Amino acid sequence: MEESSLSDFNKYTQINLSDLKNFSNFKYARNLVVKSKNFESLMLCLLPEQGTLRHNHGVSDAMTIVLSGEIKYKNYYPGVS
């Protein structure tokens, strides 16, 4: 998302995503954007070469939106090699 898109997002919400852009040289950063009973949104900030361990989301669904840069990921399915 370009900076102009971030400012548009900020204009229509009470969330300033620029404030959540926090990076760490040691590990990726998880920043809570919004949480409700049925929904949670996180902004993950990863520097090049940072990543997460293989994990699942249980019965939850997950969606990834890249705001800047690029991401590589692989989906793993039980019983599928």
ROTOR-906757 format. One record per atom (N, C-alpha, C, O, CB): x, y, z; residue in three letters; atom name. Coordinates in steps of 0.05 Angstrom, whole numbers, always signed. Glycine has a CB too. Example, Ala and Ser with C-alpha at 12.3 -4.5 7.8 and 13.67 -1.06 7.14 Angstrom:
# residues 2
x; y; z; r; a
+264; -114; +156; ala; N
+246; -90; +156; ala; CA
+264; -66; +156; ala; C
+285; -66; +169; ala; O
+226; -89; +181; ala; CB
+257; -45; +142; ser; N
+273; -21; +143; ser; CA
+258; +1; +157; ser; C
+268; +23; +161; ser; O
+282; -12; +114; ser; CB
***
This chain:
# residues 81
x; y; z; r; a
+17; -23; +0; met; N
+0; +0; +0; met; CA
+18; +24; +0; met; C
+36; +27; +17; met; O
-20; +0; +25; met; CB
+14; +42; -18; glu; N
+29; +66; -20; glu; CA
+22; +85; +3; glu; C
+1; +82; +15; glu; O
+25; +80; -47; glu; CB
+40; +104; +8; glu; N
+35; +123; +30; glu; CA
+8; +137; +26; glu; C
-6; +142; +46; glu; O
+57; +143; +32; glu; CB
+1; +144; +1; ser; N
-25; +158; -3; ser; CA
-48; +139; +5; ser; C
-68; +149; +15; ser; O
-28; +167; -32; ser; CB
-45; +113; +0; ser; N
-66; +94; +7; ser; CA
-67; +92; +38; ser; C
-89; +89; +49; ser; O
-60; +67; -5; ser; CB
-44; +93; +51; leu; N
-44; +92; +80; leu; CA
-59; +117; +91; leu; C
-74; +114; +110; leu; O
-15; +92; +91; leu; CB
-54; +140; +80; ser; N
-68; +164; +90; ser; CA
-98; +162; +84; ser; C
-114; +172; +100; ser; O
-56; +189; +77; ser; CB
-106; +150; +61; asp; N
-134; +146; +56; asp; CA
-146; +127; +77; asp; C
-168; +132; +86; asp; O
-138; +135; +27; asp; CB
-132; +106; +83; phe; N
-141; +87; +104; phe; CA
-145; +102; +130; phe; C
-165; +99; +144; phe; O
-122; +63; +107; phe; CB
-125; +118; +137; asn; N
-125; +132; +163; asn; CA
-149; +152; +163; asn; C
-161; +156; +184; asn; O
-99; +148; +167; asn; CB
-155; +164; +140; lys; N
-177; +183; +139; lys; CA
-204; +170; +145; lys; C
-222; +183; +157; lys; O
-177; +197; +111; lys; CB
-208; +145; +136; tyr; N
-234; +132; +139; tyr; CA
-236; +114; +163; tyr; C
-257; +103; +169; tyr; O
-239; +116; +114; tyr; CB
-215; +112; +178; thr; N
-215; +96; +203; thr; CA
-202; +113; +225; thr; C
-192; +135; +220; thr; O
-200; +69; +199; thr; CB
-203; +103; +249; gln; N
-190; +116; +271; gln; CA
-163; +103; +277; gln; C
-152; +106; +298; gln; O
-207; +116; +296; gln; CB
-153; +87; +258; ile; N
-128; +72; +261; ile; CA
-107; +84; +242; ile; C
-112; +87; +218; ile; O
-132; +42; +255; ile; CB
-85; +92; +254; asn; N
-63; +103; +238; asn; CA
-43; +81; +234; asn; C
-27; +75; +251; asn; O
-50; +128; +252; asn; CB
-44; +68; +210; leu; N
-26; +46; +205; leu; CA
+3; +54; +205; leu; C
+21; +37; +212; leu; O
-32; +34; +178; leu; CB
+9; +79; +199; ser; N
+37; +88; +200; ser; CA
+49; +85; +228; ser; C
+73; +79; +231; ser; O
+40; +117; +191; ser; CB
+32; +89; +248; asp; N
+41; +85; +276; asp; CA
+48; +56; +283; asp; C
+62; +51; +302; asp; O
+20; +96; +296; asp; CB
+37; +37; +267; leu; N
+41; +9; +273; leu; CA
+64; -3; +257; leu; C
+71; -26; +261; leu; O
+16; -6; +267; leu; CB
+77; +13; +240; lys; N
+100; +4; +225; lys; CA
+124; +4; +243; lys; C
+140; +23; +242; lys; O
+104; +21; +199; lys; CB
+127; -17; +259; asn; N
+150; -20; +277; asn; CA
+166; -44; +269; asn; C
+155; -66; +268; asn; O
+140; -21; +307; asn; CB
+191; -41; +263; phe; N
+208; -63; +255; phe; CA
+229; -69; +277; phe; C
+236; -51; +292; phe; O
+222; -57; +228; phe; CB
+238; -94; +278; ser; N
+258; -102; +297; ser; CA
+280; -116; +282; ser; C
+275; -132; +264; ser; O
+247; -120; +320; ser; CB
+305; -110; +289; asn; N
+328; -124; +277; asn; CA
+330; -153; +287; asn; C
+345; -169; +275; asn; O
+353; -109; +282; asn; CB
+316; -160; +308; phe; N
+319; -186; +321; phe; CA
+299; -207; +311; phe; C
+305; -230; +308; phe; O
+318; -183; +351; phe; CB
+274; -198; +307; lys; N
+253; -216; +298; lys; CA
+230; -199; +287; lys; C
+229; -175; +291; lys; O
+242; -235; +321; lys; CB
+212; -212; +273; tyr; N
+190; -197; +261; tyr; CA
+172; -186; +284; tyr; C
+171; -197; +305; tyr; O
+173; -214; +242; tyr; CB
+159; -164; +278; ala; N
+142; -151; +298; ala; CA
+113; -157; +292; ala; C
+104; -155; +269; ala; O
+147; -120; +299; ala; CB
+97; -163; +313; arg; N
+68; -167; +311; arg; CA
+55; -143; +325; arg; C
+58; -139; +349; arg; O
+59; -194; +324; arg; CB
+39; -128; +309; asn; N
+26; -104; +320; asn; CA
-4; -107; +317; asn; C
-14; -111; +295; asn; O
+36; -78; +306; asn; CB
-18; -106; +339; leu; N
-47; -109; +339; leu; CA
-60; -84; +326; leu; C
-55; -62; +335; leu; O
-58; -114; +367; leu; CB
-76; -88; +305; val; N
-91; -66; +293; val; CA
-118; -64; +305; val; C
-126; -42; +314; val; O
-93; -71; +262; val; CB
-133; -85; +306; val; N
-160; -85; +318; val; CA
-167; -113; +327; val; C
-159; -133; +314; val; O
-181; -74; +298; val; CB
-182; -116; +348; lys; N
-191; -142; +358; lys; CA
-220; -139; +368; lys; C
-226; -121; +383; lys; O
-172; -152; +381; lys; CB
-236; -158; +360; ser; N
-263; -160; +371; ser; CA
-269; -189; +378; ser; C
-251; -206; +377; ser; O
-284; -149; +350; ser; CB
-294; -195; +385; lys; N
-301; -222; +392; lys; CA
-296; -242; +369; lys; C
-288; -264; +374; lys; O
-331; -223; +400; lys; CB
-301; -233; +344; asn; N
-300; -251; +322; asn; CA
-278; -245; +301; asn; C
-276; -258; +281; asn; O
-326; -251; +308; asn; CB
-262; -225; +307; phe; N
-243; -216; +287; phe; CA
-218; -205; +300; phe; C
-220; -191; +320; phe; O
-256; -195; +268; phe; CB
-195; -210; +288; glu; N
-170; -199; +298; glu; CA
-153; -192; +274; glu; C
-150; -208; +255; glu; O
-154; -219; +317; glu; CB
-141; -169; +274; ser; N
-124; -160; +252; ser; CA
-97; -152; +263; ser; C
-95; -136; +282; ser; O
-137; -136; +236; ser; CB
-76; -163; +252; leu; N
-49; -157; +260; leu; CA
-33; -145; +237; leu; C
-38; -152; +214; leu; O
-34; -182; +271; leu; CB
-15; -127; +243; met; N
+4; -118; +223; met; CA
+31; -130; +230; met; C
+42; -125; +251; met; O
+6; -86; +222; met; CB
+40; -148; +212; leu; N
+66; -160; +217; leu; CA
+87; -144; +201; leu; C
+83; -138; +178; leu; O
+66; -190; +208; leu; CB
+109; -137; +215; cys; N
+130; -122; +202; cys; CA
+155; -140; +201; cys; C
+166; -147; +222; cys; O
+136; -95; +217; cys; CB
+163; -147; +177; leu; N
+186; -165; +173; leu; CA
+207; -151; +156; leu; C
+201; -139; +136; leu; O
+178; -191; +160; leu; CB
+232; -152; +165; leu; N
+254; -143; +149; leu; CA
+262; -165; +130; leu; C
+255; -188; +134; leu; O
+278; -134; +167; leu; CB
+277; -159; +108; pro; N
+286; -180; +90; pro; CA
+300; -202; +106; pro; C
+315; -197; +125; pro; O
+305; -168; +69; pro; CB
+295; -226; +98; glu; N
+306; -251; +110; glu; CA
+293; -258; +137; glu; C
+300; -279; +148; glu; O
+335; -247; +115; glu; CB
+274; -243; +147; gln; N
+259; -251; +171; gln; CA
+235; -268; +163; gln; C
+226; -266; +140; gln; O
+250; -226; +188; gln; CB
+226; -284; +181; gly; N
+203; -301; +174; gly; CA
+191; -312; +200; gly; C
+198; -305; +222; gly; O
+210; -323; +156; gly; CB
+172; -330; +196; thr; N
+159; -344; +218; thr; CA
+164; -373; +215; thr; C
+171; -383; +194; thr; O
+128; -338; +219; thr; CB
+161; -388; +237; leu; N
+163; -417; +236; leu; CA
+137; -428; +223; leu; C
+117; -414; +222; leu; O
+167; -429; +264; leu; CB
+138; -452; +214; arg; N
+114; -465; +203; arg; CA
+94; -466; +226; arg; C
+100; -474; +249; arg; O
+120; -494; +192; arg; CB
+69; -458; +220; his; N
+48; -457; +240; his; CA
+21; -460; +227; his; C
+19; -458; +202; his; O
+50; -431; +257; his; CB
+0; -463; +243; asn; N
-27; -464; +232; asn; CA
-44; -444; +247; asn; C
-35; -432; +267; asn; O
-39; -493; +234; asn; CB
-68; -441; +238; his; N
-86; -422; +250; his; CA
-110; -436; +262; his; C
-131; -423; +266; his; O
-95; -401; +230; his; CB
-107; -462; +267; gly; N
-130; -477; +278; gly; CA
-154; -476; +261; gly; C
-153; -480; +237; gly; O
-136; -467; +306; gly; CB
-177; -469; +273; val; N
-202; -468; +258; val; CA
-206; -440; +246; val; C
-227; -434; +234; val; O
-226; -475; +276; val; CB
-187; -422; +251; ser; N
-190; -395; +241; ser; CA
-181; -393; +212; ser; C
-165; -409; +202; ser; O
-173; -376; +258; ser; CB
-191; -373; +198; asp; N
-182; -367; +171; asp; CA
-161; -346; +173; asp; C
-159; -331; +193; asp; O
-206; -357; +153; asp; CB
-144; -344; +153; ala; N
-123; -324; +153; ala; CA
-122; -311; +125; ala; C
-128; -324; +105; ala; O
-96; -336; +161; ala; CB
-113; -286; +125; met; N
-110; -271; +100; met; CA
-85; -255; +102; met; C
-79; -244; +123; met; O
-136; -254; +93; met; CB
-70; -252; +80; thr; N
-46; -236; +79; thr; CA
-49; -214; +59; thr; C
-57; -219; +36; thr; O
-21; -254; +73; thr; CB
-43; -190; +67; ile; N
-42; -167; +49; ile; CA
-15; -155; +52; ile; C
-7; -147; +74; ile; O
-66; -147; +54; ile; CB
+0; -152; +31; val; N
+27; -140; +32; val; CA
+24; -111; +26; val; C
+15; -103; +4; val; O
+46; -154; +11; val; CB
+32; -94; +45; leu; N
+30; -65; +42; leu; CA
+55; -54; +29; leu; C
+53; -34; +15; leu; O
+26; -52; +69; leu; CB
+77; -67; +33; ser; N
+102; -57; +21; ser; CA
+122; -80; +18; ser; C
+123; -96; +36; ser; O
+115; -34; +38; ser; CB
+136; -81; -3; gly; N
+155; -103; -7; gly; CA
+142; -127; -19; gly; C
+122; -125; -33; gly; O
+169; -110; +19; gly; CB
+153; -150; -12; glu; N
+141; -175; -22; glu; CA
+144; -197; -1; glu; C
+160; -194; +18; glu; O
+155; -184; -48; glu; CB
+129; -218; -3; ile; N
+129; -240; +16; ile; CA
+128; -266; +1; ile; C
+115; -268; -20; ile; O
+105; -238; +36; ile; CB
+142; -286; +12; lys; N
+141; -313; +1; lys; CA
+130; -330; +23; lys; C
+139; -329; +46; lys; O
+170; -323; -8; lys; CB
+110; -346; +16; tyr; N
+100; -365; +36; tyr; CA
+91; -391; +23; tyr; C
+87; -392; -1; tyr; O
+77; -353; +52; tyr; CB
+88; -411; +39; lys; N
+80; -437; +29; lys; CA
+57; -447; +47; lys; C
+59; -447; +71; lys; O
+104; -457; +28; lys; CB
+36; -457; +34; asn; N
+14; -469; +49; asn; CA
+20; -499; +53; asn; C
+30; -512; +34; asn; O
-13; -465; +34; asn; CB
+15; -509; +76; tyr; N
+19; -537; +83; tyr; CA
-9; -549; +89; tyr; C
-24; -537; +104; tyr; O
+38; -542; +106; tyr; CB
-14; -572; +77; tyr; N
-40; -585; +82; tyr; CA
-35; -612; +94; tyr; C
-18; -627; +85; tyr; O
-56; -587; +56; tyr; CB
-50; -619; +116; pro; N
-47; -645; +129; pro; CA
-50; -668; +109; pro; C
-69; -668; +93; pro; O
-67; -648; +151; pro; CB
-31; -686; +110; gly; N
-33; -710; +93; gly; CA
-24; -706; +64; gly; C
-25; -724; +48; gly; O
-60; -720; +93; gly; CB
-15; -682; +57; val; N
-7; -676; +30; val; CA
+23; -669; +31; val; C
+32; -652; +46; val; O
-23; -652; +17; val; CB
+39; -683; +14; ser; N
+68; -678; +14; ser; CA
+75; -657; -6; ser; C
+98; -650; -9; ser; O
+83; -703; +7; ser; CB
***
